[in-house]
Amino acid sequence: MTPIVAPSRRDLFLTAVAGAAFNGCGTETHHPRRLRYLMRRDINTVDPVQSPEACILSALFEPLIQPHPETMQPMAGLATHYLIENDGTRYTFYLRGHHAPQGTSLAAADCLSLEFTRGRKGAPFAIPARWSDGTTITAEDCVHSWRRYFDPKSANGDAYMFFCIAGAESVNSATIPPEELGVRVVDRFAFQVDLVKPTPLFLMLCFTAIATPRHVMELARRDRRESLWTEPGRIVTSGPFLLRESRLHERTVVARNPHYFDAAFVGVDEIEFSSADGITVVNLFRAGLADSMEGRVLPLQLAPGMKRDTALHVLPACASHNWRISANRPPMNNLALRYALNMATDKDAIVRFLGMGQRAAKTRVPPLDGYPSPANLPVEVGDRLCNVLEFDPRTAREIWQSTPHAPARLTIHHPALTDSRLLAEIQQHQWRQNLGIETNIQAWEPAAYIQSVMYDGDFVGVAEDSYAANFPDPYDLLSLYTQTYRSWSDPAFTAKLSAATAITNPVLRMKELAECEAGLLRAMPIIPLYYDAWVYLERPEVHGLHLSPLGVPAFKYAWIDSNRGTQ
């Protein structure tokens, strides 16, 4: 476990500088076309198959398919058209630059409102996309990237999401070589993807399909420096910005990419990404040292006091918060104890305390159009019939006390962030009061938490788990609990979910996915807490960063109104 130490010199320095500026003891000169953006965590890598930071990736790389910044529907990214054949099991993607694309045309950025386009026109689909070194992006790049995505040497923790592609699971398990993946070049600007079954959500899955520069990676491999291809000065990117500077624990700076195909939309010259937590977030913003931030950076206990501030934004999120349970390790491998923990958790009290648009959750999947979330779940626990989704502290205590080897103490794990500590303390109080048990609260350095707890499942007890969907579909949140989930597994759940995703009737598909979620909740490897909201500060002169429920801004549309606000 990575220990938590006292605040670093950098943290103390930032707090002191921000406080001084806020008190009128400092001034800040700011380039009017540089956007300063705060994140929850440091950026450790910008490799698309290893980085969990979707924000920085959206600035540097253009995905195959782009989500609409408001409706979340598929739009043109690197691909402009797609053709579906073989009863829904073959997709042909036509890239920018193709002279005769077939099939369905994806919406161009021109369809967006003036908030995003400022009246600018996007590049015609006939113009090829280029890497930031001027090299043309081709189908070979896309096929190479798909193969790398599943190559076990890439250690991609999200590979499971695309196991609908023929051969993907076998490549990821090293059963077959990456060259046998069901993805092939058709011509310079077209490639095909074969699926193992119809997958109606495949276009939305491609929101996270990012091409990486084959020519740069091959050169790095020849130099035996493949892992360093993402260094500033070496990396080339496909998005609106290129990497200028990267200093771990300090800042990452990206600059306008002159070869970006939609450069006309790009309204800022640079973006400076840095991380902050606690009161430092507010101090930096008030001191003029931050312009906008991720939807989970602002400490929630500070937000209610800022409700009248026009810089405060609260928007719905396609995201949820829960406790992950070490369901495959004693003592929490006892299902009755997991039920008791859930029934002893007052979710309404938690959201009343947070008080910024969160909604109490009985389930994992947040409300989505057409999705019939499980409302009740009657289960026999011993000689009792319990609705295990309800708050029922009396029954929870009875179950806990009557279960052999029920522990008197549990550990609550969380990343060392202000809101996470607060949530753990609320839960500690509730379980002490409702179950009569004590808890240890264990903080982890955030990067170590992601790797050891979230990816490796290396913990005993419960652990905070927040997840924002990549696309607005129940599959995204439910697929987390399939083969690669370390804290619990059930082949029957995996098979049922796989079958549900292939249903082409949308009503029946949603019904089957809801039954999958009911099965997950019956096993209860998690304790749902609340459906999230994006709560953040943004200067009134900043435009184009409106957060959709997916929570990842499209930085290509960001612009700063120099006639409004103080620069």
Secondary structure, 3 states (H helix, E strand, C coil): CCCCCCCCHHHHHHHHHHHHHHCCCCCCCCCCCEEEEEECCCCCCCCCCCCCCHHHHHHHCCECEEECCCCCCEEECCEEEEEEECCCCEEEEEECCCCCCCCEECECHHHCCHHHHCCCCCCCCCCCCECCCCCECCHHHHHHHHHHHHCHHHCCCCHHHHCCECCHHHHHCCCCCHHHCCEEEEECCEEEEEECCCCCCHHHHHHHCECCCHHHHHHHHHCCCHHHCCCCCCCCCCCCEEEEEEECCCEEEEEECCCCCCHHHCCCCEEEEEECCCHHHHHHHHCCCCCEECCCCCCCCCHHHHCCCCCEEEEEEEEEEEEEECCCCCCCCCHHHHHHHHHCCCHHHHHHHHCCCCEECCCCCCCCCCCCCCCCCEEEECCEEEECCCCCHHHHHHHHHHCCCCCCEEEEEEECCHHHHHHHHHHHHHHHHHHCCEEEEEEECHHHHHHHHHHCCCCCCEEEEEEECCCCCHHHHHHHHCCCCCCCCCHHHHHHHHHHHCCCCHHHHHHHHHHHHHHHHHHCCEEEEEEEEEEEECCCCEECCCCCCCCCCCHHHCEECCCCCCC
